[in-house]
Amino acid sequence: MKKSIKKWLRPVLFTLGGALTGFMYYTLVGCSTGTCAITSNPFTSMAYMGLMGWLLSGILGTGCKGTCNT
């Protein structure tokens, strides 16, 4: 059980952080005209940045922990 929680902790935190970043971008920068595809709606902005956070969590993974033969 602990191994399963530890396995999913990083992607969940990165996704939530990305969604929070998307919401902050929407509120602080946003799109004043409403014609921007991503930043005109807070939900699409949060979903896009949450996806970017999830993908970033996979790139910044732990690696092979010394078992790699390079």
Secondary structure, 3 states (H helix, E strand, C coil): CHHHHHHHHHHHHHHHHHHHHHHHHHHHCCCCCCCCCCCCCHHHHHHHHHHHHHHHHHHCCCCCCCCCCC
